Amino acid sequence: MIYIITFFLTQKINILIFSCNVNADHTNFEVFLRNFNLEFEKDKIFDPHELHFDQEIRDLNDEHVTWLYNKIEKNFENARFWFTATPIIGYIDSEKIYIADGNHRLAAAQRFNELNGSKKINNFPVSFLILSKITHAQKLVLMSMAEEKVYENRKPLTKYEILKNARILLKNCPEVLKLPPLPENATTSEQNDYSKKCVQAIMGFFHVCHPSLVLSNIWKATRITDNDFDKMYPHFKNLPSGFDVNDFDVVFNKYLLSPIKITELMTMEKFPKLEIFRKMLRKDVKKEVIPLLKHLKAYEYSWDDFQHMKFIAGEKYVTSQGTNHTNTVLQHYLSAKGRELRHHKTVSKKLMYLQKHFSLW
């Protein structure tokens, strides 16, 4: 890699200007971008204050920004190292330039300029500028490639950041991790084997130094919808001390049939003590009607949820008893009738069976 650094003295202000020539070591970036038909430019230079942060992968860590800032301040002449150790990757969205990988370095440069009157970093190097918006998964692949050979002086992802980003890959493009899809009716043994492969693949992709940072059942996080996961994620950092992989296993498993209640519990403004919260997750979560119908393959997707309730229980029953009471009764009814429904092969036959036997039940 060839890095060229030049200093200019203008009106007693030291301006640091750098450029980084991408050579054969970065060929894999170009191949990846071309494979996705992404137009890009190399070795672009910008005023750091013209650039914007993209925190989709992880939030800025002020401690790491301060660490970088101090390195630059103590050795301004050699600051180029901190900006060119790995490629800085940007992209354009709505005529603004965002940094997909290199946000801590950008934050350190901006802070340096704000706090130093006589020295400025006015030329911030972007190794690859992608000329369009890119997906979350594409950002993750580029980040993994950028950090592949650099393990020191980088800010590793936290356990919850790994969970958040690995879920995106496992759900949308598991082939990136070289993982085959898990069979829909996988046995316990197959699930355990898949869990081990997931952890190994994720540790390699995110360059994780210790397996404790990757939940052993991380693949189950794909069961949670994007909307519900986005609601839950900001609350993870406030979970009770001691909340572990077994507790997450309860969350992932119970979410399948109780998404509303699990989302409600996992987005509490203030979590109770660990033992109380564990009891709430294990004892207070009841199966919900619509997820149950989908699980039993008795859900007609051309109907709305309320139509299912009226069809099974009857409009008169729903009107007289109310939606909440009907919902509670149907929860127990569907749980009791799950075994019998296996004998009926189509959605319509299952619904007809449920309708016929509801009044008798």
Secondary structure as GFF3:
##gff-version 3
##sequence-region A 1 361
A	DSSP	beta_strand	2	10	.	.	.	ID=ss1
A	DSSP	beta_strand	13	21	.	.	.	ID=ss2
A	DSSP	three_ten_helix	24	26	.	.	.	ID=ss3
A	DSSP	alpha_helix	27	35	.	.	.	ID=ss4
A	DSSP	beta_strand	40	46	.	.	.	ID=ss5
A	DSSP	three_ten_helix	48	50	.	.	.	ID=ss6
A	DSSP	beta_strand	52	53	.	.	.	ID=ss7
A	DSSP	alpha_helix	62	74	.	.	.	ID=ss8
A	DSSP	three_ten_helix	76	78	.	.	.	ID=ss9
A	DSSP	alpha_helix	80	84	.	.	.	ID=ss10
A	DSSP	beta_strand	89	93	.	.	.	ID=ss11
A	DSSP	beta_strand	96	101	.	.	.	ID=ss12
A	DSSP	alpha_helix	103	115	.	.	.	ID=ss13
A	DSSP	beta_strand	119	120	.	.	.	ID=ss14
A	DSSP	beta_strand	124	130	.	.	.	ID=ss15
A	DSSP	alpha_helix	136	146	.	.	.	ID=ss16
A	DSSP	alpha_helix	159	172	.	.	.	ID=ss17
A	DSSP	three_ten_helix	174	177	.	.	.	ID=ss18
A	DSSP	alpha_helix	188	205	.	.	.	ID=ss19
A	DSSP	three_ten_helix	211	213	.	.	.	ID=ss20
A	DSSP	three_ten_helix	218	223	.	.	.	ID=ss21
A	DSSP	alpha_helix	226	232	.	.	.	ID=ss22
A	DSSP	three_ten_helix	233	238	.	.	.	ID=ss23
A	DSSP	alpha_helix	245	255	.	.	.	ID=ss24
A	DSSP	alpha_helix	259	266	.	.	.	ID=ss25
A	DSSP	alpha_helix	274	283	.	.	.	ID=ss26
A	DSSP	alpha_helix	289	295	.	.	.	ID=ss27
A	DSSP	alpha_helix	305	313	.	.	.	ID=ss28
A	DSSP	alpha_helix	315	321	.	.	.	ID=ss29
A	DSSP	alpha_helix	323	341	.	.	.	ID=ss30
A	DSSP	alpha_helix	347	358	.	.	.	ID=ss31
###
